[in-house]
Amino acid sequence: MLLIPAIDLRGGRCVRLYQGDFDAETRYEVEPRTLLDRYRQLGAPWLHVVDLDGARDGTQFNRAAVLELATKARDWQMSLQAGGGVRDAATIETLLSGGVSRVVIGSAAVTRPAEVGEWLRRFGPEVLTIAFDVRLNEDGQPCCAIHGWREQSSVDLWQAIDIYASQGLRHVLCTDISRDGALSGPNLNLYKECVRRYPQIAWQASGGIRHTADMKDLTGTGVAAAISGRALLEQRLAPEELRPFLPNA
């Protein structure tokens, strides 16, 4: 399993949200480029970047910062996965031509599946990651949230995946919103069920990582990658313990 460090951008600054709440923001006094260099030195081959302003409002305030990170990552032989507010094919083209290796599609995958299916066919499944951010309902079913996690849809994760399963879907990022930024441990049962139902998908697990024991537990679920934001940002994970999850370490 691969560890992918995450950088969340809001107003050009590195931040973390608690359970997706924009009013529960922690701002970090570190420049995005400095953080990229820190993760390069750890041995991370991939970086995950989220434009939170884009995810919430559809604005592209952080576009220049994302493309700057993509350029620097490419210079350092790293790959960048980026999303947040990607709502049309032109944005995908801009990000890919700017050096982003994989573009993350979020809310549109739930609200406009026909169009996103066309993007999968046009650009190819290897350069798109479909992101589903979920909250468990009273029956324990993972239901998709949209528009920067502010709205809850009636579509559950399994229904959403089934729409794309026959269209070559390869990379899926699944975040348990209740675990995001909470350092409460990942939802192992959710990811076990994801892999059981759709073993052909390269799953990326996000939310809750506290320490390397969580990484080992996630490896046991069969996911392809784990995304960590806060734990890495606050340097809670010892570099020597991360080597099994970072091929360039």
C-alpha positions in Angstrom: 0.0 0.0 0.0 1.2 3.5 -0.9 1.1 6.5 1.4 0.1 9.7 -0.4 0.6 12.9 1.6 -2.1 15.5 1.2 -2.0 19.3 1.0 -5.3 21.2 1.4 -5.3 24.8 0.2 -7.6 27.6 1.2 -6.8 31.2 0.3 -3.4 30.0 -0.9 -2.5 28.7 2.6 -2.1 25.1 4.0 -5.1 24.3 6.2 -6.9 21.3 7.6 -10.6 21.1 8.2 -12.3 19.0 11.0 -14.8 16.6 9.5 -15.2 18.8 6.4 -16.4 21.8 8.4 -15.1 25.1 6.9 -15.8 26.8 10.2 -13.4 24.3 12.0 -10.2 25.2 10.1 -6.7 24.9 11.4 -4.2 27.1 9.5 -0.6 26.0 9.3 2.4 28.4 9.0 4.1 26.5 6.3 4.3 27.3 2.6 2.8 24.7 0.2 6.1 24.4 -1.7 8.0 23.8 1.6 5.6 21.1 2.4 6.0 19.5 -1.0 9.8 19.5 -0.4 9.3 17.9 3.0 7.3 15.1 1.5 9.8 14.6 -1.3 12.5 14.1 1.2 10.3 11.5 3.0 10.3 9.6 -0.3 6.7 10.1 -1.4 6.2 9.5 -5.2 2.7 11.0 -5.1 1.1 14.1 -3.6 -2.6 14.8 -3.2 -3.7 18.5 -3.4 -7.2 19.8 -2.7 -8.4 23.3 -3.7 -10.9 23.8 -0.9 -12.1 27.1 -2.2 -12.9 25.3 -5.5 -14.6 22.4 -3.8 -16.9 24.8 -1.8 -17.6 27.6 -4.2 -16.3 26.5 -7.6 -13.7 29.4 -7.6 -10.2 28.8 -8.8 -8.4 31.1 -6.4 -5.7 28.4 -5.8 -5.3 27.3 -9.4 -1.9 29.0 -9.7 -0.6 27.4 -6.5 -1.8 24.0 -7.6 0.0 24.3 -11.0 3.1 25.6 -9.3 3.2 22.5 -7.1 2.6 20.3 -10.2 5.5 21.9 -12.0 7.8 21.5 -9.0 6.7 18.0 -8.4 7.5 17.1 -12.0 10.9 18.6 -11.6 11.5 16.4 -8.6 10.1 13.3 -10.4 7.0 13.2 -8.3 3.4 12.9 -9.4 0.5 15.2 -8.4 -3.1 14.2 -7.9 -5.3 17.4 -7.7 -8.9 18.3 -7.3 -11.4 20.6 -5.8 -14.0 22.4 -8.0 -13.3 20.4 -11.2 -16.6 20.8 -13.0 -15.8 20.8 -16.7 -13.6 19.2 -19.3 -11.7 22.5 -19.8 -10.5 22.4 -16.2 -9.3 18.8 -16.6 -7.4 19.8 -19.7 -5.8 22.8 -17.9 -4.7 20.7 -15.0 -3.3 17.9 -17.1 -1.4 20.2 -19.4 -0.1 22.0 -16.4 1.6 18.9 -15.1 -1.0 17.3 -12.9 -0.8 13.5 -13.3 -4.3 12.7 -12.1 -7.3 14.9 -11.8 -9.8 14.3 -9.0 -13.5 14.6 -9.8 -15.8 15.0 -6.7 -19.3 16.3 -6.6 -19.9 16.1 -10.4 -19.4 12.3 -10.2 -22.6 12.2 -8.1 -24.7 15.0 -9.6 -23.7 14.7 -13.3 -22.8 11.0 -13.9 -23.4 11.0 -17.7 -20.9 13.9 -18.2 -18.3 12.4 -15.9 -18.7 9.1 -17.8 -17.9 10.9 -20.9 -14.8 12.4 -19.3 -13.6 8.9 -18.3 -13.9 7.8 -21.9 -12.3 11.0 -23.3 -9.3 11.3 -21.0 -8.9 7.7 -19.9 -9.3 6.1 -16.4 -5.7 6.3 -15.5 -5.6 10.2 -15.3 -8.9 10.6 -13.4 -9.6 9.8 -9.8 -13.3 9.7 -8.8 -13.7 10.9 -5.2 -16.7 10.0 -3.1 -17.0 11.6 0.3 -19.4 9.7 2.5 -21.3 9.9 5.8 -22.9 6.8 7.3 -26.6 7.0 7.6 -28.7 5.5 10.4 -28.6 2.1 8.6 -24.8 2.2 8.4 -24.8 2.8 4.6 -22.2 5.2 3.2 -24.1 8.0 1.5 -22.3 10.6 -0.7 -21.9 14.2 0.3 -21.5 16.9 -2.4 -20.5 20.6 -2.8 -17.6 20.7 -0.3 -19.4 18.2 2.0 -22.1 20.8 2.8 -25.0 18.8 1.2 -25.9 15.2 1.7 -27.2 13.3 -1.4 -29.6 10.4 -1.5 -27.0 8.4 -3.5 -25.1 5.8 -1.6 -21.5 4.8 -2.4 -22.4 1.5 -4.0 -25.0 3.1 -6.3 -22.5 5.7 -7.3 -19.8 3.1 -8.1 -22.2 1.0 -10.1 -22.8 3.8 -12.5 -19.1 3.8 -13.5 -18.2 0.2 -13.0 -18.7 -0.7 -16.6 -16.9 2.4 -17.9 -13.4 1.4 -17.0 -13.3 3.2 -13.6 -9.9 2.5 -12.0 -9.0 5.0 -9.3 -11.5 5.9 -6.5 -10.8 8.0 -3.5 -13.2 7.4 -0.6 -13.3 9.6 2.5 -15.2 8.9 5.6 -16.1 12.5 6.5 -16.6 11.7 10.2 -12.9 10.6 10.4 -11.4 13.4 8.3 -9.0 15.6 10.3 -10.1 13.9 13.5 -7.2 11.5 14.2 -9.7 8.9 15.2 -8.5 6.0 13.1 -9.7 5.0 9.6 -12.9 3.2 9.0 -11.5 -0.2 8.3 -14.9 -1.9 7.8 -15.8 0.6 5.1 -12.7 0.0 3.1 -12.8 -3.8 3.5 -16.3 -3.7 2.1 -15.2 -1.4 -0.8 -12.5 -3.9 -1.8 -14.8 -6.9 -1.4 -17.4 -5.4 -3.6 -15.1 -3.9 -6.2 -11.7 -5.6 -6.2 -10.8 -4.3 -9.6 -10.7 -0.7 -8.4 -7.5 0.8 -6.9 -9.0 2.3 -3.8 -7.6 5.3 -1.9 -8.6 5.5 1.7 -8.8 8.9 3.4 -9.6 10.1 6.9 -8.5 9.2 10.4 -4.9 8.1 10.1 -3.1 8.7 13.5 0.0 6.5 13.4 1.7 3.7 11.5 -0.4 1.0 13.1 -3.3 2.5 11.2 -1.3 2.2 8.0 -0.7 -1.4 8.7 -4.4 -2.0 9.4 -5.3 -0.3 6.1 -2.9 -2.5 4.2 -4.9 -5.5 5.5 -8.1 -4.1 3.9 -6.6 -4.4 0.4 -6.7 -0.7 -0.5 -4.1 0.5 -3.0 -3.2 3.8 -1.2 -3.9 5.8 2.0 -4.0 9.6 2.0 -2.8 11.4 5.1 -3.1 15.1 5.8 -3.0 16.2 9.4 -0.9 13.4 10.8 1.9 14.1 8.3 1.5 17.8 8.5 1.9 17.8 12.3 4.7 15.2 11.9 3.0 12.6 14.1 4.4 9.8 11.9 8.0 8.9 12.3 9.9 8.9 8.9 11.6 5.6 9.6 8.3 3.9 10.2 6.9 5.1 6.9 9.5 3.5 4.7 7.3 0.4 4.0 4.7 2.7 2.5 7.0 5.1 0.5 8.9 3.3 -2.3 11.4 6.2 -2.7 12.4 6.4 1.0 
